[in-house]
Amino acid sequence: MARRQSSSEVESDEVFVMAAEIFRVMAAPMRLKIISCLCNGEKNVSQLLEEIETTQPNMSQHLNTLYQAGVIGRRREGVQIFYRIINDRVVTLCRAVCMQIAIESDLKS
């Protein structure tokens, strides 16, 4: 006999689904680099390409994924599109994980 889920269980399922989506978006090293670059302020694609070695199409693809996931926002100024962080929770999570990895790798050295 199937057990009926309570509303709190359904809500927690939604939380796990949302968390899994954030982890999926952050699973690409290129996206983590982009997030890191944008932590220092708004940038356009040319500025990001100066800091991150990749192709313009690859950069645009990752920026679009981050935008669709609600991690970054964008605004147009003339022909340029500027990107910025709009989800501070993702930045906090990214920094915490990267900081811990850096600390652990320093301890192993």
Contacts in CASP RR format, 6 or more apart in sequence:
PFRMAT RR
TARGET T0000
AUTHOR 0000-0000-0000
METHOD contacts of the structure
MODEL  1
MARRQSSSEVESDEVFVMAAEIFRVMAAPMRLKIISCLCNGEKNVSQLLE
EIETTQPNMSQHLNTLYQAGVIGRRREGVQIFYRIINDRVVTLCRAVCMQ
IAIESDLKS
5 13 0 8 1.000
21 69 0 8 1.000
22 69 0 8 1.000
22 71 0 8 1.000
22 89 0 8 1.000
22 90 0 8 1.000
22 93 0 8 1.000
25 31 0 8 1.000
25 65 0 8 1.000
25 66 0 8 1.000
25 69 0 8 1.000
25 71 0 8 1.000
25 90 0 8 1.000
26 32 0 8 1.000
26 35 0 8 1.000
26 90 0 8 1.000
26 93 0 8 1.000
26 94 0 8 1.000
28 62 0 8 1.000
28 65 0 8 1.000
30 52 0 8 1.000
30 54 0 8 1.000
30 58 0 8 1.000
30 59 0 8 1.000
30 62 0 8 1.000
31 62 0 8 1.000
31 65 0 8 1.000
31 66 0 8 1.000
32 94 0 8 1.000
32 98 0 8 1.000
33 52 0 8 1.000
34 48 0 8 1.000
34 52 0 8 1.000
34 59 0 8 1.000
34 62 0 8 1.000
34 63 0 8 1.000
34 66 0 8 1.000
34 72 0 8 1.000
34 83 0 8 1.000
35 66 0 8 1.000
35 71 0 8 1.000
35 72 0 8 1.000
35 85 0 8 1.000
35 90 0 8 1.000
35 91 0 8 1.000
35 94 0 8 1.000
36 94 0 8 1.000
36 98 0 8 1.000
37 43 0 8 1.000
37 48 0 8 1.000
37 51 0 8 1.000
37 52 0 8 1.000
38 48 0 8 1.000
38 72 0 8 1.000
38 83 0 8 1.000
38 84 0 8 1.000
38 85 0 8 1.000
39 85 0 8 1.000
39 91 0 8 1.000
39 95 0 8 1.000
41 84 0 8 1.000
41 85 0 8 1.000
42 82 0 8 1.000
42 83 0 8 1.000
42 84 0 8 1.000
43 51 0 8 1.000
43 82 0 8 1.000
43 83 0 8 1.000
44 80 0 8 1.000
44 81 0 8 1.000
44 82 0 8 1.000
44 83 0 8 1.000
45 56 0 8 1.000
45 59 0 8 1.000
45 60 0 8 1.000
45 63 0 8 1.000
45 81 0 8 1.000
45 83 0 8 1.000
46 80 0 8 1.000
48 59 0 8 1.000
48 63 0 8 1.000
48 83 0 8 1.000
49 56 0 8 1.000
49 59 0 8 1.000
52 59 0 8 1.000
63 72 0 8 1.000
63 74 0 8 1.000
63 83 0 8 1.000
66 72 0 8 1.000
66 83 0 8 1.000
67 73 0 8 1.000
67 74 0 8 1.000
67 83 0 8 1.000
70 86 0 8 1.000
70 87 0 8 1.000
71 85 0 8 1.000
71 86 0 8 1.000
71 87 0 8 1.000
71 90 0 8 1.000
72 83 0 8 1.000
72 84 0 8 1.000
72 85 0 8 1.000
72 86 0 8 1.000
72 87 0 8 1.000
73 83 0 8 1.000
73 84 0 8 1.000
73 85 0 8 1.000
73 86 0 8 1.000
74 81 0 8 1.000
74 82 0 8 1.000
74 83 0 8 1.000
74 84 0 8 1.000
75 81 0 8 1.000
75 82 0 8 1.000
75 84 0 8 1.000
76 82 0 8 1.000
85 91 0 8 1.000
END
